[in-house]
Amino acid sequence: MYRVKRRAVSGVQAGCSTADLKDQGIQCSYTKGIYKRDDKENNFTSYDDLLLRYLWDRDYTLSWLKAEGLIASSRTCGTCGSDMKWEACDDRSDGYVWQCRKQINGKRHWCERSIRGSWFENANMTFEEVMKFTYLWCQDLDQWQIKKQLGIGSHAAVDWDMFCREVCEVTLFEKREKIGGPGKLVQIDESKIGKRKYHRGHVVEGQWVFGVIKEDSRKSFIETVENRTEETLLNLIREWVAPGTVIVSDGWKAYANLGKHGNIHKTVNHSIEFVNKEGFHTNKIEGHWRQMKAKLPTHGCKKEHYSSYLAEFKWRYVHHEGDLWKVFLDDVKRIYQFK
């Protein structure tokens, strides 16, 4: 089982009271109806929405986090098994704590627990800062931009960027499924991510990756590999490509026996053509590589971190039309359980 390792803004019309915001949400329109959000925009959370709907008041923020299941709405005392009480606490940065002071056999005990847990556990940032960080991360701001925006330290920015990528990694692992099927078409290829030696020549240092993408959808698979041998690539194809699939590849020798393993194999010889006589090509997977490489860090990325960056890229690729922040919070709730 995969385990968590854990260690552009839209305007909002002014003039709404905090009571209006709390009870009704944000109303965005001029009196003559000149400015109205369409349905697609209404489904997107802007940074103004984040601040004015969810983070405008600490007590409201905590109530919203409980209602969303991002922090616990109840806790059980580990000593007596009773329900703990949500108590105000001035010496905690969160302002509240779970407490139990009941008597057992005539003796009063004291049990206290943080209101955090799950996604917020051991965070050196406030609830508001964590929510702002995750929102800005979902909008594809890099570590430096988020750090400057929130005024947080470099270590916090690096750590939370990693935590967010881990959510993508675990989500993709839990939702993995085979691609293709009888009559379905997929393209496969391998590529090397890294930098060219001395910025010239064709020798590339870095990490080999293998990918599969379905031709008529955004279903895809990417994984780092140590080599491009037939054994390595065929094992991945058996794991990720459904039997009976039409597989299109280039002429790399490791694919020579692909048609003997329950699939139909079509080859494009890139030394003489980019589309073969039957009309097959690998344009989509090659375009996928270009998109992927444009999103990967250009320097300072350790080899062991490539898999998490690839997971982030695929997560964004799959959810390109959704509200990434809401999708991300749903993934967080599924992965991080209350202890």
N, C-alpha and C positions, 0 to 999 in steps of 0.2 A: 504494500500500500504506500502511495506517495504521501510523505509527511512534510508539513510546512517547517522550514528551517528556522523560522522566525527569530530572531535575536532582537478671440476677438469678442468683445463684450457688447451685449445689446443694451440699449438705454431703457430706463424705467421712468415713467412719468412721476414727478414729485407730487406731494400733496396728500399722500395716504398716511393716516395715523398709524401708530403701532398697533392699536386695537383692531383697525381695519385689516392690517397685515396678518395679525394672529387669527382673526375669526374668518376672514374671507379670502386670504391670499392676495396677490398683487393684481390690481386692475390696471391695464395698460391700454388706454385709448384717449384721444382728444375728444372734446365735446362734440365736434362735428363728424367724428368717425374717420378722420383723415388717417390716423395711425392705428392700425390693427395688426396683430400678429396672425399669421395664417396657421393652419393646423400643424404644419411641420415645425414652425417656430415655437408653438405652444408646447410641443413635446420636448423641446430642448431647454436645458437649464443653463441660463447665462450666469456670469459671475455676479451680476446685480441680484438675480434670483437667489443665489446662494446666500448672499449677505442679508438681503431683506426678507426672505421667506424663512430661512433656517437658522441664521447666526446672529440675528439682531438683538437677542436677549439670551443670557446664559440659561435661565430656567426653562425658557421655551426650547432652546437647543437640546437640553438634556431630555425634556419630555419627548421631543421629536426622535431623538436617538433611541429612546426606550420603545417608542411606538414602532420604529423601523426594525427593531431587533438588533441594533448595532451595539447597545449596551443592555445589560440585564434589567428586566422590569421587576424582578424579585430575586431574593437570595435566601438560602437556607443556612441556618447556623450550624457550623461543624461540631459544636459542643452539645447542644440540646436538640437539634433537629427542627427547631421552630423557624417560622418566617422572620427574617431580619427586617428592621425598620430603616427607611431612608431618612437620614438625619442631616441637618445642616451642620457644617463643621468649618469654623473660621480658619483653622490651621492647615487646611488642605487646599491646594490650588484649585481643585475641582469644586470646592464649596460644599460638597456633600460626601457622606460615607454611609455604608451599610453597617448597622450596629445591632447587637443583641445583648440585653442586660438582664435576662430572666434568671429566676432562682431555680436551682436544682438541689433538692434535699436541704432546703433552708439556706443555701449559700448562693449569693448572686455572682454570676460569672460575667465576664466582659469579652465579647467577641466582635471584632471589627474587620471589615473587608472594603477594599477599594471599589468604587463604582465603575471602574474601567473594565478590565478583562477583555477578552477577544482581541479585536483589531487594535485597540488603544493600549493594551497591556504593556507596561514598562516604557511607554513613550515619554520622552522628555519635552514634549510639546503639549499645549492645551488642546482640548477637544476641537476648538475652533481652528487652531493652526493645522491640526491633522486633516480636518475636513477641507480646508483651503488647499493644503498640499495635494490631497488626492484629486481635487477638482482640477487644479492647474496641471497636474501630471496627466490627467485624462485628456486635457486640451493640447497635449504634446509639447509643453514647455520643458526645456532641459533643466538639469540640476542648477546651473548657474542662474537661470532666469527665475526659478522658483525661490532660490535662496535670496536673491535680491528683492523679490516681490514681498516675501514674508519676513525678511530680516532674521533668518535663522542661520545657524552655523553650518559649515561645510560638512562636518560629520553627520549631522542630522539630515542634511539634503541627500548625501550619499546613501545612508541607511534606508531612508524612506523610499528613495528611488528603487533600491533593491527589493524592499518589501512589496512594492507595487508590482514589480516584475515577477516576483514569486507568486503573487495571486494569479497572474496570467499563466504562469507555468503549471501551477496545480490545476487550474480550471481546464486547460487544454488536455492535461493528462486524464482528468476525470471524465471528460466528454469525448475521449478519443473513439473513433470508429473507422472501419475500413472504407476506402474510397473506391468508387467504380462499381462494377458488376457486369453481367452479360450484356454485351452491346454498348456499354458505356465507354467513353474515350477519356484517357488521362495522358498527360505528358510527364515525363520524368527527366531529371538531369542532375548533375552534380556541379558544384562550383566551390571556389576557394575564397574565403573572406579574409581580409587582412590588408597589408600595404605592400607596395612594390619596393624592392630593395633600392635604396638611394633614389627613390622616385623615378626610376627609369628601368627599361628592360622588361622582360616578361616573367621573371622569377618573382613569385608571390609568397610571402611568408604569411602564416595565419592558420586557419582552420578549414578543413573540408566540410561541406554540408551537402546533404542529399535531399532532393525535394520531389514531391508528386503533387500535381494539380489537376483537378477535373476541368475538362475543356469548357463545359457549359455552365459552370457555377464557381463559387469562391471556395469550395471545399479543397483543402490542401493539407500537406504534411511537409514539415521541414525538420531535419535532425542533423546534429553534428556527427561526423564519422571520422575515425582515425585513418581510414584509407579508402580507396575506390576499388578494392578487389571484388571479384565476382561473388565470392562467398558473403562478404559484408553487404553488398547491395542487394543480392537475391534474398537474403534473410529479411531485410527491411521491406522489400517488395512483397514477400509472402505475408509479412505481418500487417502491412498497411493497404495493400491493393487486393480487392475482392477477386475471386476466381472468375474467369471468363471475360475480364476487362481487356479492351483494346489499348495496348500500351505503346506510345510513340516516344522514341528516344533518338539520340544521335548515334554515331557508329562506334562509341566506346566499346572496347573489346569485352568488358565485363558483362555486357548485355547480349553477347552472342548466343547464349543458350536460353534466353528469356522465354521463347516460344515453347519450350519443352516443359514448362512448369504451370500449365493450366491457363495461360493467357495467350492472346493474339498479339504478336509483336510486329510493329511497323517501324522501319528505320529511315532516318533522313541523313544522308551523307553530306555534312556541311562543307566538305572540301570541294564539292562540285555543285551543290544546290542548297537552298533554304526551304524549298517545298518540293517533296518528291513527286513522282509521276502520278501517284494516287491522290495527291492533294494534302498529304499529311505534313505537319510541321511542328516545331517546338517553340513557336513564337511566344506563347503564353507563359511557359515556365521561364523563358529567358527574360521576359518583361518582369516577371515576379522577382527574379534575381536583382534586376536593376532597382526596383522599388525597395527591396530588402536592404541592399547595400547603401542606398541613400539614407536609410534610417539608422544604420548601425553607427556607433561611435567611430570617429576617424582616428583616434589615438587614445592611449591609456586604458584600453580594454584588455583585461586578463583573459587568457584562453578559456579558463573554466567558467567565465561569465557569459560566453557567447550564447549558450543554450537559453539563458533567461532573456537576453536581448532578442533572440529569434522568437521566443514565446510571446514577448510583447508585440513584436511586429505582426505575428499571425493573429493575435487577439484583436489588434486594431484593424487588421485587414478583414476579419470575419464580421466585426461589428461596425463597419464603416458608416452605415446609415442610421445607427441608433444614437441615443444619448449615452455616450460612453461613461459618464459619471454615474448614471443610474444603473447601467449594466455592471459597472465595477462594484458598486455597493452591494448589488445582489450576489455577486461572486464572493465578496468578503463575508457576507452573512452565511453563505453556504459552507465556506471553508473554516472560518474561525468560530469555534463553538465555545460557549461559556464554560469555565472550569469551576 
